[in-house]
Amino acid sequence: MIVAIVGPDGAGKSTATRQVTDFLEARGEPAQLVDRWHIVGNADYPATRFMQASVAETRLCVAEMPRTARFLFLVWSIGFALMARPERENAVAVLDGYWMKHAASEVAYGLDRPWVESVVAGLPHADVAVYLRVTPEVAWERKKDGDVVAYECGMDASCSYNAFVEHQSKILAILDSWAERFGWTTIDAAGDQEHARNAIISALERSGQQQ
């Protein structure tokens, strides 16, 4: 099973992904947290041994790429991290963002939306997609003390509030439309993290009952 935790920057995806993975493991259900950056400097992914930079440096380099190349690199890294991960029998793969957040970001940067959608259609289907929805204003309050980067702000080097809100509003609109189209479980993520975790677990349980 593949579980995607979806949302814009500042939605709490990383925290929720870790919490859900830990919860499943504690309950005796094998789970793997899969992240696109796990392929960097990780012996579990020997085919990416050519990547010598640190994760931090790799992320900076990716942000500097032309948008088409950047999107294709991100899709490759996401797909490779998922499909080449060390096998654990019957393990649930829990993904932070999966393809959704980066695809929405690159559409917001100007890539052709139908083309972007056709590219990500080649990735494995997410059995459960939970959309942590949060407004740009709330996300800014969470990230403003040093956790905002230019990629999240329309490449505004000053990482200003206005640039962040403008760019994230575009991303939110795209994610909203995909959530409706693909039937993602939408959660208001403006509240506490425990609420989001419990809502994700409920979505997983409903999915298990339907199989």
MDTraj code that builds the backbone (N, CA, C; nanometers):
import mdtraj as md
import numpy as np

residues = "MET ILE VAL ALA ILE VAL GLY PRO ASP GLY ALA GLY LYS SER THR ALA THR ARG GLN VAL THR ASP PHE LEU GLU ALA ARG GLY GLU PRO ALA GLN LEU VAL ASP ARG TRP HIS ILE VAL GLY ASN ALA ASP TYR PRO ALA THR ARG PHE MET GLN ALA SER VAL ALA GLU THR ARG LEU CYS VAL ALA GLU MET PRO ARG THR ALA ARG PHE LEU PHE LEU VAL TRP SER ILE GLY PHE ALA LEU MET ALA ARG PRO GLU ARG GLU ASN ALA VAL ALA VAL LEU ASP GLY TYR TRP MET LYS HIS ALA ALA SER GLU VAL ALA TYR GLY LEU ASP ARG PRO TRP VAL GLU SER VAL VAL ALA GLY LEU PRO HIS ALA ASP VAL ALA VAL TYR LEU ARG VAL THR PRO GLU VAL ALA TRP GLU ARG LYS LYS ASP GLY ASP VAL VAL ALA TYR GLU CYS GLY MET ASP ALA SER CYS SER TYR ASN ALA PHE VAL GLU HIS GLN SER LYS ILE LEU ALA ILE LEU ASP SER TRP ALA GLU ARG PHE GLY TRP THR THR ILE ASP ALA ALA GLY ASP GLN GLU HIS ALA ARG ASN ALA ILE ILE SER ALA LEU GLU ARG SER GLY GLN GLN GLN".split()
xyz = np.array([
    [0.0838, -0.1199, 0.0000],
    [0.0000, 0.0000, 0.0000],
    [0.0870, 0.1245, 0.0000],
    [0.0448, 0.2241, -0.0754],
    [0.1141, 0.3527, -0.0815],
    [0.0231, 0.4593, -0.0218],
    [0.0754, 0.5303, 0.0769],
    [0.0017, 0.6376, 0.1425],
    [0.0740, 0.7689, 0.1153],
    [0.0048, 0.8645, 0.0575],
    [0.0629, 0.9952, 0.0273],
    [0.0056, 1.0999, 0.1210],
    [0.0954, 1.1718, 0.1885],
    [0.0544, 1.2844, 0.2727],
    [0.0779, 1.4107, 0.1899],
    [-0.0298, 1.4723, 0.1492],
    [-0.0264, 1.5807, 0.0516],
    [-0.0498, 1.7144, 0.1209],
    [0.0047, 1.8218, 0.0636],
    [-0.0235, 1.9548, 0.1164],
    [0.0778, 2.0561, 0.0686],
    [0.0474, 2.1842, 0.0839],
    [0.1419, 2.2894, 0.0464],
    [0.2531, 2.2999, 0.1498],
    [0.3476, 2.3892, 0.1258],
    [0.4541, 2.4139, 0.2221],
    [0.3932, 2.4647, 0.3526],
    [0.4409, 2.4090, 0.4647],
    [0.3913, 2.4528, 0.5945],
    [0.2664, 2.3817, 0.6424],
    [0.2231, 2.2795, 0.5683],
    [0.1009, 2.2082, 0.6076],
    [0.1250, 2.1074, 0.7191],
    [0.2512, 2.0738, 0.7443],
    [0.2818, 1.9734, 0.8467],
    [0.2979, 1.8343, 0.7913],
    [0.3304, 1.8229, 0.6619],
    [0.3419, 1.6923, 0.5957],
    [0.4509, 1.6061, 0.6591],
    [0.5681, 1.6652, 0.6812],
    [0.6810, 1.5872, 0.7330],
    [0.6504, 1.5322, 0.8718],
    [0.5947, 1.6155, 0.9568],
    [0.5595, 1.5712, 1.0918],
    [0.4540, 1.4618, 1.0866],
    [0.3503, 1.4816, 1.0075],
    [0.2423, 1.3837, 0.9972],
    [0.2934, 1.2518, 0.9399],
    [0.3820, 1.2601, 0.8422],
    [0.4368, 1.1390, 0.7817],
    [0.5133, 1.0573, 0.8850],
    [0.5964, 1.1243, 0.9648],
    [0.6714, 1.0535, 1.0700],
    [0.5764, 0.9943, 1.1742],
    [0.4779, 1.0717, 1.2145],
    [0.3850, 1.0248, 1.3176],
    [0.3066, 0.9023, 1.2721],
    [0.2596, 0.9051, 1.1497],
    [0.1809, 0.7941, 1.0981],
    [0.2687, 0.6699, 1.0820],
    [0.3906, 0.6881, 1.0325],
    [0.4829, 0.5753, 1.0192],
    [0.5103, 0.5123, 1.1550],
    [0.5381, 0.5965, 1.2547],
    [0.5651, 0.5460, 1.3903],
    [0.4429, 0.4748, 1.4479],
    [0.3243, 0.5310, 1.4222],
    [0.2016, 0.4710, 1.4739],
    [0.1801, 0.3316, 1.4159],
    [0.1971, 0.3188, 1.2851],
    [0.1773, 0.1897, 1.2207],
    [0.2775, 0.0870, 1.2731],
    [0.4023, 0.1288, 1.2871],
    [0.5048, 0.0382, 1.3389],
    [0.4714, -0.0048, 1.4820],
    [0.4290, 0.0896, 1.5642],
    [0.3966, 0.0581, 1.7035],
    [0.2786, -0.0374, 1.7123],
    [0.1917, -0.0334, 1.6124],
    [0.0745, -0.1202, 1.6096],
    [0.1064, -0.2565, 1.5476],
    [0.2327, -0.2738, 1.5103],
    [0.2739, -0.4016, 1.4538],
    [0.2568, -0.4138, 1.3045],
    [0.2301, -0.3015, 1.2365],
    [0.2151, -0.3024, 1.0922],
    [0.3416, -0.2442, 1.0289],
    [0.4135, -0.3222, 0.9488],
    [0.5371, -0.2703, 0.8895],
    [0.5098, -0.1481, 0.8028],
    [0.5908, -0.0455, 0.8206],
    [0.5735, 0.0786, 0.7449],
    [0.7100, 0.1357, 0.7102],
    [0.7186, 0.1991, 0.5966],
    [0.8420, 0.2629, 0.5517],
    [0.8142, 0.4084, 0.5170],
    [0.8891, 0.4995, 0.5782],
    [0.8831, 0.6394, 0.5392],
    [0.9720, 0.6561, 0.4161],
    [0.9140, 0.7007, 0.3070],
    [0.9870, 0.7160, 0.1814],
    [0.9949, 0.8639, 0.1469],
    [1.1160, 0.9135, 0.1279],
    [1.1369, 1.0543, 0.0968],
    [1.2283, 1.0656, -0.0250],
    [1.2015, 1.1627, -0.1111],
    [1.2794, 1.1789, -0.2334],
    [1.4274, 1.2014, -0.2072],
    [1.4618, 1.2553, -0.0892],
    [1.6016, 1.2842, -0.0605],
    [1.6741, 1.1667, 0.0037],
    [1.6037, 1.0586, 0.0317],
    [1.6673, 0.9404, 0.0894],
    [1.7681, 0.8780, -0.0061],
    [1.7586, 0.9116, -0.1340],
    [1.8480, 0.8505, -0.2323],
    [1.9872, 0.9116, -0.2296],
    [2.0054, 1.0219, -0.1575],
    [2.1344, 1.0921, -0.1551],
    [2.2224, 1.0352, -0.0441],
    [2.3409, 0.9854, -0.0805],
    [2.4366, 0.9366, 0.0187],
    [2.3851, 0.8212, 0.1015],
    [2.2996, 0.7379, 0.0430],
    [2.2366, 0.6284, 0.1159],
    [2.2751, 0.4965, 0.0506],
    [2.3430, 0.4094, 0.1261],
    [2.3891, 0.2812, 0.0718],
    [2.2736, 0.1913, 0.0305],
    [2.1535, 0.2193, 0.0802],
    [2.0368, 0.1407, 0.0388],
    [1.9984, 0.1670, -0.1065],
    [2.0516, 0.2744, -0.1640],
    [2.0265, 0.3093, -0.3040],
    [2.1603, 0.3167, -0.3784],
    [2.2237, 0.2026, -0.4035],
    [2.3585, 0.2048, -0.4626],
    [2.3650, 0.2696, -0.6007],
    [2.2549, 0.2682, -0.6754],
    [2.2570, 0.3252, -0.8098],
    [2.2713, 0.4769, -0.8101],
    [2.2519, 0.5411, -0.6933],
    [2.2690, 0.6868, -0.6862],
    [2.3999, 0.7255, -0.6166],
    [2.4966, 0.6340, -0.6147],
    [2.6253, 0.6641, -0.5516],
    [2.7005, 0.7749, -0.6246],
    [2.6595, 0.8053, -0.7484],
    [2.7216, 0.9147, -0.8232],
    [2.6864, 1.0510, -0.7641],
    [2.5828, 1.0581, -0.6797],
    [2.5418, 1.1849, -0.6200],
    [2.6255, 1.2083, -0.4956],
    [2.7204, 1.2991, -0.5052],
    [2.8189, 1.3187, -0.3993],
    [2.7846, 1.4316, -0.3024],
    [2.6993, 1.5212, -0.3426],
    [2.6674, 1.6355, -0.2566],
    [2.5806, 1.5918, -0.1393],
    [2.5766, 1.6745, -0.0356],
    [2.4878, 1.6500, 0.0771],
    [2.3435, 1.6753, 0.0338],
    [2.2493, 1.6333, 0.1167],
    [2.1089, 1.6594, 0.0867],
    [2.0845, 1.8099, 0.0776],
    [2.1409, 1.8861, 0.1696],
    [2.1200, 2.0315, 0.1695],
    [2.1718, 2.0932, 0.0404],
    [2.2908, 2.0520, -0.0032],
    [2.3484, 2.1071, -0.1257],
    [2.2699, 2.0603, -0.2477],
    [2.2256, 1.9355, -0.2463],
    [2.1460, 1.8837, -0.3574],
    [2.0177, 1.9642, -0.3745],
    [1.9531, 1.9952, -0.2630],
    [1.8288, 2.0719, -0.2697],
    [1.8536, 2.2117, -0.3276],
    [1.9638, 2.2725, -0.2895],
    [1.9967, 2.4039, -0.3444],
    [2.0207, 2.3959, -0.4942],
    [2.0926, 2.2932, -0.5363],
    [2.1219, 2.2770, -0.6787],
    [1.9944, 2.2532, -0.7587],
    [1.9056, 2.1731, -0.7048],
    [1.7801, 2.1438, -0.7742],
    [1.6976, 2.2711, -0.7922],
    [1.6959, 2.3541, -0.6897],
    [1.6206, 2.4794, -0.6985],
    [1.6751, 2.5717, -0.8070],
    [1.8033, 2.5565, -0.8400],
    [1.8665, 2.6406, -0.9415],
    [1.8454, 2.5890, -1.0835],
    [1.7918, 2.4702, -1.0987],
    [1.7712, 2.4117, -1.2308],
    [1.6619, 2.4852, -1.3078],
    [1.6683, 2.4834, -1.4420],
    [1.5536, 2.5305, -1.5206],
    [1.4309, 2.4485, -1.4835],
    [1.3133, 2.5096, -1.4881],
    [1.1964, 2.4468, -1.4274],
    [1.1614, 2.3107, -1.4875],
    [1.1759, 2.2939, -1.6198],
    [1.1434, 2.1634, -1.6784],
    [1.2391, 2.0573, -1.6282],
    [1.3681, 2.0870, -1.6287],
    [1.4682, 1.9918, -1.5795],
    [1.4468, 1.9643, -1.4313],
    [1.4139, 2.0679, -1.3559],
    [1.3906, 2.0511, -1.2119],
    [1.2733, 1.9568, -1.1865],
    [1.1642, 1.9782, -1.2583],
    [1.0480, 1.8929, -1.2394],
    [1.0803, 1.7479, -1.2745],
    [1.1470, 1.7263, -1.3863],
    [1.1809, 1.5898, -1.4266],
    [1.2757, 1.5245, -1.3265],
    [1.3694, 1.6014, -1.2730],
    [1.4594, 1.5456, -1.1712],
    [1.3807, 1.5060, -1.0473],
    [1.2892, 1.5912, -1.0042],
    [1.2109, 1.5621, -0.8834],
    [1.1218, 1.4400, -0.9031],
    [1.0586, 1.4282, -1.0199],
    [0.9757, 1.3113, -1.0473],
    [1.0615, 1.1850, -1.0466],
    [1.1788, 1.1935, -1.1082],
    [1.2702, 1.0780, -1.1077],
    [1.3111, 1.0413, -0.9659],
    [1.3492, 1.1402, -0.8860],
    [1.3968, 1.1108, -0.7509],
    [1.2844, 1.0524, -0.6654],
    [1.1636, 1.1042, -0.6811],
    [1.0493, 1.0514, -0.6063],
    [1.0204, 0.9072, -0.6484],
    [1.0143, 0.8853, -0.7790],
    [0.9862, 0.7515, -0.8287],
    [1.0940, 0.6518, -0.7925],
    [1.2187, 0.6930, -0.8017],
    [1.3291, 0.6025, -0.7696],
    [1.3305, 0.5691, -0.6212],
    [1.3098, 0.6700, -0.5358],
    [1.3076, 0.6455, -0.3913],
    [1.1992, 0.5448, -0.3554],
    [1.0860, 0.5518, -0.4254],
    [0.9750, 0.4617, -0.3962],
    [0.9990, 0.3220, -0.4530],
    [1.0345, 0.3154, -0.5796],
    [1.0386, 0.1861, -0.6479],
    [1.1666, 0.1070, -0.6205],
    [1.2738, 0.1751, -0.5800],
    [1.3999, 0.1055, -0.5531],
    [1.4282, 0.0928, -0.4040],
    [1.3292, 0.1242, -0.3190],
    [1.3522, 0.1182, -0.1748],
    [1.3777, -0.0255, -0.1305],
    [1.4519, -0.0442, -0.0219],
    [1.4724, -0.1800, 0.0313],
    [1.3382, -0.2459, 0.0614],
    [1.3235, -0.3679, 0.0168],
    [1.1944, -0.4346, 0.0312],
    [1.1704, -0.4824, 0.1744],
    [1.0504, -0.4545, 0.2232],
    [1.0018, -0.5109, 0.3482],
    [0.8647, -0.5690, 0.3189],
    [0.8472, -0.6947, 0.3501],
    [0.7252, -0.7643, 0.3127],
    [0.6006, -0.6955, 0.3700],
    [0.5080, -0.6658, 0.2805],
    [0.3784, -0.6069, 0.3172],
    [0.3901, -0.4715, 0.3865],
    [0.5016, -0.4024, 0.3673],
    [0.5192, -0.2728, 0.4324],
    [0.4388, -0.1647, 0.3611],
    [0.3759, -0.0793, 0.4419],
    [0.3072, 0.0378, 0.3889],
    [0.4116, 0.1456, 0.3603],
    [0.4120, 0.1988, 0.2392],
    [0.5016, 0.3090, 0.2041],
    [0.4304, 0.4405, 0.2323],
    [0.4874, 0.5207, 0.3214],
    [0.4275, 0.6490, 0.3588],
    [0.5151, 0.7597, 0.3012],
    [0.4585, 0.8408, 0.2137],
    [0.5365, 0.9405, 0.1410],
    [0.5008, 1.0825, 0.1817],
    [0.6042, 1.1594, 0.2081],
    [0.5911, 1.3007, 0.2407],
    [0.5762, 1.3802, 0.1117],
    [0.4508, 1.4146, 0.0787],
    [0.4267, 1.4972, -0.0388],
    [0.4063, 1.4213, -0.1678],
    [0.4681, 1.3051, -0.1808],
    [0.4718, 1.2253, -0.3030],
    [0.4965, 1.3195, -0.4207],
    [0.4252, 1.3013, -0.5334],
    [0.4483, 1.3882, -0.6485],
    [0.3677, 1.5171, -0.6409],
    [0.2653, 1.5204, -0.5552],
    [0.1617, 1.6221, -0.5654],
    [0.2131, 1.7633, -0.5387],
    [0.2891, 1.7800, -0.4303],
    [0.3323, 1.9140, -0.3927],
    [0.4278, 1.9726, -0.4960],
    [0.5253, 1.8934, -0.5408],
    [0.6215, 1.9454, -0.6385],
    [0.5565, 1.9675, -0.7744],
    [0.4645, 1.8796, -0.8115],
    [0.3944, 1.8997, -0.9384],
    [0.3146, 2.0297, -0.9352],
    [0.2446, 2.0539, -0.8244],
    [0.1684, 2.1785, -0.8116],
    [0.2616, 2.2993, -0.8136],
    [0.3763, 2.2861, -0.7473],
    [0.4724, 2.3970, -0.7448],
    [0.5202, 2.4326, -0.8847],
    [0.5519, 2.3292, -0.9634],
    [0.6062, 2.3566, -1.0966],
    [0.4992, 2.4065, -1.1924],
    [0.3744, 2.3636, -1.1738],
    [0.2651, 2.4230, -1.2517],
    [0.2516, 2.5705, -1.2153],
    [0.2632, 2.6006, -1.0855],
    [0.2579, 2.7407, -1.0411],
    [0.3714, 2.8217, -1.1004],
    [0.4845, 2.7567, -1.1275],
    [0.5976, 2.8250, -1.1893],
    [0.5839, 2.8376, -1.3407],
    [0.4807, 2.7757, -1.3978],
    [0.4534, 2.7981, -1.5395],
    [0.4591, 2.6771, -1.6293],
    [0.4872, 2.5588, -1.5756],
    [0.4870, 2.4415, -1.6619],
    [0.3450, 2.4087, -1.7061],
    [0.3354, 2.3481, -1.8233],
    [0.2056, 2.3113, -1.8792],
    [0.1398, 2.2050, -1.7915],
    [0.0218, 2.2360, -1.7425],
    [-0.0427, 2.1455, -1.6468],
    [-0.0761, 2.0085, -1.7067],
    [-0.1361, 2.0000, -1.8252],
    [-0.1631, 1.8671, -1.8812],
    [-0.0361, 1.7841, -1.8984],
    [0.0747, 1.8479, -1.9377],
    [0.1999, 1.7742, -1.9521],
    [0.2489, 1.7236, -1.8174],
    [0.2440, 1.8088, -1.7149],
    [0.2850, 1.7681, -1.5801],
    [0.2016, 1.6490, -1.5338],
    [0.0718, 1.6565, -1.5554],
    [-0.0160, 1.5480, -1.5136],
    [0.0134, 1.4194, -1.5892],
    [0.0504, 1.4307, -1.7158],
    [0.0829, 1.3106, -1.7938],
    [0.2122, 1.2458, -1.7444],
    [0.3069, 1.3266, -1.6992],
    [0.4333, 1.2728, -1.6486],
    [0.4106, 1.1966, -1.5176],
    [0.3408, 1.2581, -1.4234],
    [0.3224, 1.1935, -1.2929],
    [0.2281, 1.0741, -1.3019],
    [0.1501, 1.0653, -1.4111],
    [0.0616, 0.9503, -1.4285],
    [0.1415, 0.8205, -1.4402],
    [0.2704, 0.8315, -1.4723],
    [0.3545, 0.7134, -1.4830],
    [0.4054, 0.6613, -1.3503],
    [0.3836, 0.7355, -1.2417],
    [0.4267, 0.6907, -1.1093],
    [0.3235, 0.5946, -1.0496],
    [0.3650, 0.5098, -0.9552],
    [0.2690, 0.4197, -0.8907],
    [0.1548, 0.4978, -0.8259],
    [0.0372, 0.4412, -0.8330],
    [-0.0830, 0.5048, -0.7788],
    [-0.0812, 0.5026, -0.6266],
    [-0.1213, 0.6122, -0.5649],
    [-0.1349, 0.6167, -0.4194],
    [-0.2685, 0.5550, -0.3798],
    [-0.2623, 0.4523, -0.2947],
    [-0.3843, 0.3877, -0.2489],
    [-0.4653, 0.4795, -0.1578],
    [-0.3939, 0.5610, -0.0788],
    [-0.4575, 0.6580, 0.0103],
    [-0.3836, 0.7907, -0.0054],
    [-0.4569, 0.8970, -0.0315],
    [-0.3975, 1.0309, -0.0387],
    [-0.4730, 1.1208, 0.0585],
    [-0.3998, 1.1734, 0.1559],
    [-0.4593, 1.2616, 0.2563],
    [-0.4032, 1.4018, 0.2356],
    [-0.4915, 1.4949, 0.2128],
    [-0.4553, 1.6328, 0.1804],
    [-0.4657, 1.7194, 0.3051],
    [-0.3503, 1.7603, 0.3570],
    [-0.3464, 1.8512, 0.4715],
    [-0.3575, 1.9927, 0.4174],
    [-0.4761, 2.0487, 0.4264],
    [-0.5004, 2.1791, 0.3662],
    [-0.4785, 2.2899, 0.4693],
    [-0.3970, 2.3855, 0.4327],
    [-0.3699, 2.4991, 0.5201],
    [-0.3515, 2.6228, 0.4327],
    [-0.4006, 2.7368, 0.4773],
    [-0.3894, 2.8596, 0.3990],
    [-0.2461, 2.9115, 0.4031],
    [-0.2059, 2.9884, 0.3033],
    [-0.0706, 3.0448, 0.3036],
    [-0.0429, 3.1314, 0.4266],
    [-0.1436, 3.2003, 0.4756],
    [-0.1243, 3.2866, 0.5922],
    [-0.0886, 3.2046, 0.7161],
    [-0.1566, 3.0929, 0.7346],
    [-0.1259, 3.0052, 0.8481],
    [0.0111, 2.9411, 0.8282],
    [0.0395, 2.8972, 0.7063],
    [0.1697, 2.8358, 0.6776],
    [0.2841, 2.9334, 0.7043],
    [0.2644, 3.0596, 0.6695],
    [0.3685, 3.1601, 0.6931],
    [0.3993, 3.1734, 0.8414],
    [0.2983, 3.1740, 0.9236],
    [0.3204, 3.1864, 1.0679],
    [0.4025, 3.0696, 1.1208],
    [0.3866, 2.9536, 1.0616],
    [0.4624, 2.8365, 1.1038],
    [0.6066, 2.8404, 1.0568],
    [0.6305, 2.9033, 0.9419],
    [0.7610, 2.8935, 0.8777],
    [0.8437, 3.0215, 0.8809],
    [0.7850, 3.1320, 0.9250],
    [0.8487, 3.2620, 0.9066],
    [0.9787, 3.2805, 0.9837],
    [1.0010, 3.2030, 1.0888],
    [1.1204, 3.2211, 1.1710],
    [1.2382, 3.1401, 1.1184],
    [1.2682, 3.1597, 0.9895],
    [1.3893, 3.1006, 0.9342],
    [1.3709, 2.9748, 0.8533],
    [1.2475, 2.9301, 0.8332],
    [1.2250, 2.8048, 0.7615],
    [1.1631, 2.8275, 0.6242],
    [1.1801, 2.9468, 0.5691],
    [1.1248, 2.9791, 0.4382],
    [1.2389, 2.9909, 0.3376],
    [1.2227, 2.9278, 0.2210],
    [1.3250, 2.9345, 0.1163],
    [1.2642, 2.9952, -0.0088],
    [1.3513, 3.0412, -0.0988],
    [1.3065, 3.1120, -0.2178],
    [1.2161, 3.0265, -0.3057],
    [1.2407, 2.8961, -0.3122],
    [1.1588, 2.8069, -0.3943],
    [1.0124, 2.8104, -0.3513],
    [0.9876, 2.8386, -0.2248],
    [0.8506, 2.8455, -0.1735],
    [0.7868, 2.9822, -0.1948],
    [0.8652, 3.0751, -0.2472],
    [0.8205, 3.2153, -0.2582],
    [0.8263, 3.2660, -0.4012],
    [0.8093, 3.1786, -0.4977],
    [0.8163, 3.2231, -0.6358],
    [0.9551, 3.2674, -0.6750],
    [1.0577, 3.2144, -0.6060],
    [1.1998, 3.2464, -0.6265],
    [1.2345, 3.3894, -0.5851],
    [1.1540, 3.4470, -0.4989],
    [1.1858, 3.5774, -0.4417],
    [1.2971, 3.5590, -0.3382],
    [1.4142, 3.6149, -0.3667],
    [1.5316, 3.5934, -0.2816],
    [1.5123, 3.6482, -0.1408],
    [1.4269, 3.7480, -0.1262],
    [1.4044, 3.8059, 0.0062],
    [1.3089, 3.7215, 0.0910],
    [1.2423, 3.6261, 0.0268],
    [1.1451, 3.5394, 0.0976],
    [1.0449, 3.6228, 0.1774],
    [0.9870, 3.7207, 0.1102],
    [0.8934, 3.8108, 0.1767],
    [0.7584, 3.7434, 0.1990],
    [0.6844, 3.7984, 0.2909],
    [0.5497, 3.7492, 0.3208],
    [0.4619, 3.7525, 0.1967],
    [0.4624, 3.8642, 0.1247],
    [0.3760, 3.8786, 0.0082],
    [0.4103, 3.7770, -0.1002],
    [0.5407, 3.7564, -0.1225],
    [0.5829, 3.6608, -0.2243],
    [0.5427, 3.5186, -0.1854],
    [0.5575, 3.4863, -0.0574],
    [0.5198, 3.3540, -0.0089],
    [0.3702, 3.3308, -0.0264],
    [0.2894, 3.4250, 0.0180],
    [0.1443, 3.4099, 0.0108],
    [0.0978, 3.4019, -0.1344],
    [0.1538, 3.4850, -0.2209],
    [0.1133, 3.4834, -0.3615],
    [0.1440, 3.3492, -0.4265],
    [0.2664, 3.2986, -0.4058],
    [0.3045, 3.1731, -0.4690],
    [0.2281, 3.0548, -0.4087],
    [0.2174, 3.0526, -0.2771],
    [0.1483, 2.9417, -0.2119],
    [-0.0012, 2.9403, -0.2435],
    [-0.0583, 3.0564, -0.2711],
    [-0.2001, 3.0614, -0.3106],
    [-0.2207, 2.9903, -0.4438],
    [-0.1255, 3.0052, -0.5346],
    [-0.1334, 2.9351, -0.6627],
    [-0.1256, 2.7840, -0.6415],
    [-0.0325, 2.7429, -0.5560],
    [-0.0167, 2.6000, -0.5270],
    [-0.1434, 2.5443, -0.4636],
    [-0.2000, 2.6190, -0.3695],
    [-0.3201, 2.5739, -0.2994],
    [-0.4362, 2.5534, -0.3968],
    [-0.4514, 2.6438, -0.4903],
    [-0.5612, 2.6324, -0.5869],
    [-0.5458, 2.5066, -0.6723],
    [-0.4232, 2.4752, -0.7102],
    [-0.3972, 2.3546, -0.7901],
    [-0.4251, 2.2295, -0.7076],
    [-0.3753, 2.2270, -0.5842],
    [-0.3995, 2.1114, -0.4976],
    [-0.5485, 2.0938, -0.4684],
    [-0.6187, 2.2038, -0.4479],
    [-0.7639, 2.1965, -0.4245],
    [-0.8343, 2.1277, -0.5415],
    [-0.7953, 2.1655, -0.6618],
    [-0.8625, 2.1083, -0.7793],
    [-0.8288, 1.9607, -0.7947],
    [-0.7036, 1.9236, -0.7665],
    [-0.6659, 1.7817, -0.7746],
    [-0.7345, 1.7008, -0.6651],
    [-0.7461, 1.7590, -0.5456],
    [-0.8126, 1.6888, -0.4356],
    [-0.9554, 1.6518, -0.4732],
    [-1.0239, 1.7450, -0.5369],
    [-1.1618, 1.7188, -0.5792],
    [-1.1656, 1.6173, -0.6927],
    [-1.0748, 1.6330, -0.7865],
    [-1.0729, 1.5462, -0.9050],
    [-1.0365, 1.4017, -0.8702],
    [-0.9361, 1.3851, -0.7826],
    [-0.8854, 1.2509, -0.7520],
    [-0.9444, 1.1910, -0.6248],
    [-1.0283, 1.2675, -0.5560],
    [-1.0946, 1.2132, -0.4385],
    [-1.0053, 1.1970, -0.3169],
    [-0.9114, 1.2885, -0.2980],
    [-0.8264, 1.2818, -0.1794],
    [-0.9091, 1.3117, -0.0545],
    [-0.8670, 1.2560, 0.0574],
    [-0.9265, 1.2906, 0.1863],
    [-0.8697, 1.4245, 0.2308],
    [-0.9532, 1.5253, 0.2448],
    [-0.9076, 1.6598, 0.2798],
    [-0.9266, 1.6857, 0.4286],
    [-0.8214, 1.7356, 0.4918],
    [-0.8220, 1.7640, 0.6352],
    [-0.7819, 1.9093, 0.6561],
    [-0.8545, 1.9786, 0.7396],
    [-0.8152, 2.1136, 0.7788],
    [-0.6952, 2.1013, 0.8719],
    [-0.5770, 2.1401, 0.8219],
    [-0.4525, 2.1209, 0.8966],
    [-0.4097, 2.2443, 0.9744],
    [-0.5025, 2.3384, 0.9926],
    [-0.4677, 2.4593, 1.0665],
    [-0.4599, 2.4348, 1.2163],
    [-0.5164, 2.3228, 1.2610],
    [-0.5189, 2.2934, 1.4042],
    [-0.3955, 2.2197, 1.4513],
    [-0.4122, 2.1408, 1.5587],
    [-0.2960, 2.0730, 1.6157],
    [-0.2602, 1.9491, 1.5345],
    [-0.1366, 1.9030, 1.5550],
    [-0.0846, 1.7914, 1.4775],
    [-0.1516, 1.6591, 1.5130],
    [-0.1986, 1.6477, 1.6348],
    [-0.2647, 1.5247, 1.6767],
    [-0.3921, 1.5022, 1.5969],
    [-0.4631, 1.6109, 1.5694],
    [-0.5854, 1.6013, 1.4891],
    [-0.5535, 1.5483, 1.3502],
    [-0.4486, 1.6013, 1.2885],
    [-0.4106, 1.5573, 1.1540],
    [-0.3707, 1.4104, 1.1541],
    [-0.2912, 1.3695, 1.2529],
    [-0.2481, 1.2300, 1.2606],
    [-0.3675, 1.1360, 1.2736],
    [-0.4597, 1.1700, 1.3611],
    [-0.5762, 1.0846, 1.3829],
    [-0.6638, 1.0763, 1.2579],
    [-0.6739, 1.1871, 1.1871],
    [-0.7543, 1.1886, 1.0648],
    [-0.6902, 1.1014, 0.9571],
    [-0.5591, 1.1037, 0.9483],
    [-0.4888, 1.0194, 0.8513],
    [-0.5077, 0.8723, 0.8858],
    [-0.4957, 0.8395, 1.0124],
    [-0.5131, 0.7009, 1.0562],
    [-0.6552, 0.6532, 1.0259],
    [-0.7532, 0.7395, 1.0465],
    [-0.8917, 0.7043, 1.0142],
    [-0.9085, 0.6763, 0.8652],
    [-0.8420, 0.7566, 0.7819],
    [-0.8474, 0.7358, 0.6378],
    [-0.7851, 0.6019, 0.5996],
    [-0.6753, 0.5667, 0.6660],
    [-0.6110, 0.4381, 0.6411],
    [-0.7029, 0.3230, 0.6802],
    [-0.7687, 0.3361, 0.7926],
    [-0.8577, 0.2302, 0.8392],
    [-0.9766, 0.2136, 0.7450],
    [-1.0302, 0.3245, 0.6971],
    [-1.1422, 0.3147, 0.6008],
    [-1.0983, 0.2466, 0.4733],
    [-0.9757, 0.2786, 0.4292],
    [-0.9235, 0.2174, 0.3076],
    [-0.9073, 0.0677, 0.3257],
    [-0.8584, 0.0263, 0.4439],
    [-0.8411, -0.1162, 0.4716],
    [-0.9724, -0.1910, 0.4731],
    [-1.0775, -0.1257, 0.5205],
    [-1.2087, -0.1892, 0.5257],
    [-1.2702, -0.2054, 0.3872],
    [-1.2306, -0.1170, 0.2956],
    [-1.2879, -0.1197, 0.1619],
    [-1.2180, -0.2212, 0.0712],
    [-1.0989, -0.2681, 0.1129],
    [-1.0229, -0.3602, 0.0285],
    [-1.0734, -0.5034, 0.0456],
])
top = md.Topology()
chain = top.add_chain()
for i, resn in enumerate(residues, 1):
    res = top.add_residue(resn, chain, resSeq=i)
    for name in ("N", "CA", "C"):
        top.add_atom(name, md.element.get_by_symbol(name[0]), res)
traj = md.Trajectory(xyz[None], top)
